[in-house]
Amino acid sequence: MNDWINTILEDCVTALVCPRTEFYPDKNFGSHIKRAKKLLDCEKLLAFARQALSEFDGVYVKSAIMKSDSADFLLLINDYEREVSISL
């Protein structure tokens, strides 16, 4: 079971890090997090993360926390809580 959760987590991190509109096959893939990092607060960070992962079936972004050089996200993947972090 952990293998498929880890695969989904890797895909989530890719979607959070990839700049939105720059992925050729799907312009709606990715997030605005890296572009707007200077203007981000926790609410915008959470909104951008939810937007980036909205098409992932069974994935919900429960919370987002900003740190000085990174962002932590608490994700629910089919009711399993997992945490991921990306650097800003």
C-alpha positions in Angstrom: 0.0 0.0 0.0 2.8 2.4 0.7 4.2 2.1 -2.8 1.1 3.7 -4.4 0.9 6.4 -1.7 4.6 7.2 -2.3 3.9 7.4 -6.1 1.0 9.8 -5.5 3.1 11.9 -3.1 5.8 12.2 -5.8 3.2 13.3 -8.3 1.8 15.8 -5.8 5.2 17.4 -5.2 5.8 17.6 -9.0 2.5 19.4 -9.4 3.3 21.8 -6.5 6.7 22.7 -7.9 6.0 22.8 -11.6 5.0 26.4 -12.7 1.4 26.5 -13.9 1.0 27.0 -17.7 4.6 25.8 -18.5 3.8 22.0 -18.8 3.3 21.4 -22.5 0.7 18.7 -22.7 -1.5 20.3 -20.0 -1.3 24.1 -19.4 -3.5 23.7 -16.3 -0.9 21.4 -14.6 1.2 22.9 -11.8 0.9 25.7 -9.4 1.5 29.4 -9.0 3.5 28.9 -5.7 7.0 29.5 -7.0 6.0 32.6 -9.1 4.2 34.2 -6.2 6.5 33.2 -3.4 7.2 36.8 -2.4 3.5 37.6 -2.1 2.4 34.4 -0.4 0.8 34.0 2.9 -0.6 30.8 4.3 -4.1 31.3 2.8 -2.8 31.9 -0.7 -0.3 29.0 -0.3 -3.2 26.7 0.6 -5.4 28.0 -2.2 -2.6 27.5 -4.8 -1.9 24.0 -3.5 -5.5 23.0 -3.6 -5.8 24.4 -7.2 -2.7 22.4 -8.3 -4.0 19.2 -6.8 -7.7 19.6 -7.6 -7.5 17.0 -10.4 -5.9 14.4 -8.3 -8.6 11.9 -7.4 -8.7 11.2 -3.6 -6.2 13.9 -2.7 -7.1 16.8 -0.5 -4.7 19.5 0.9 -5.6 19.8 4.5 -3.2 22.5 5.6 -0.2 24.5 4.4 2.5 26.1 6.5 5.0 28.7 5.2 8.6 28.6 6.5 11.4 31.0 5.6 12.7 28.9 2.7 10.1 26.1 2.3 6.4 25.2 2.5 4.9 22.2 4.2 1.6 20.6 3.2 -0.5 18.1 5.0 -2.3 16.0 2.4 -5.1 13.5 2.8 -4.7 10.7 0.3 -7.8 8.4 0.5 -8.0 9.3 4.2 -4.3 8.6 4.9 -2.5 11.7 6.2 0.9 12.4 4.7 3.2 15.5 4.8 5.2 16.9 1.9 7.6 19.8 1.8 8.9 21.9 -1.1 11.6 24.5 -1.1 10.8 28.0 -2.1 
